[in-house]
Amino acid sequence: MKKVLLSVAALMIAGITFGQTKFGIVAGPNFSSATVKSATGDKETGDLLVGVRAGLTADLQLADEFYIGTGLLYAGKGSKDKDNSNFKTTLSYLQVPINFLFKPEVGSGKLNLGAGPYVAYGLGGKHKGTIGNVTGEVKAFDDEAGLAKLKRFDAGLGVVAGYELKQGLYLGLNADLGLVNAYDNTDNDRSWKNTSFGVSVGYKF
């Protein structure tokens, strides 16, 4: 993760050097769930959990209309148990996208279409459940979670689509498909994969 952050920083510095980087801020709701496969082979996608996705963005121009879109984002993810909404997992990640962007002029602004990999590092998270009047929780990235412990590293494929007005206002959609098995203990093919989508509003300077 440190190497990725350093690489992003180097890209941003390079962009500043050549004067071709467009920085921005973005924020919006993030709707997430997880597809979980148990040790018995049962596979289920949980109900949606609402979080927040926000942070700094940078568009580094490669050629006319083509950019690398990156940045540093906070992404709230997680999932609710499909059969019992009293059981849920909330996760917080620091995420770095590396999207290949196509930004043609459409009307008075620019269309933003992109896709690419992302990497993320878990800042914190918890599994929480309520039975009757008793509520319990464990830290999702710590040993106290037992078999439900998750790895802090996550990665996958991201897609973005939006429109950038001439004045700098940005409206967009985003989606992440987790490709990494986040379970720390993967015995018997147990797996946990994060997925999310959201809408965002931002400003590009």
ABEGO torsion letter per residue (X at the ends): XAAAAAAAAAAAAAAAAAGABBBBBBBEBBBBBBBBBBAAGBBBBBBBBBBBBBEBBBBBBABBGBBBBBEBBBBBBEBBBAABAABBBBBBBBBBBBBBBBBBBBEABBBBBBBEBBBBBBABEBBBBBBEABBBBBBAABAAAEAABBBABBBBBBBBBBBBBAAGBBBBBBBBBBABBABABABGGBBBBBBBBBBBBBBBX
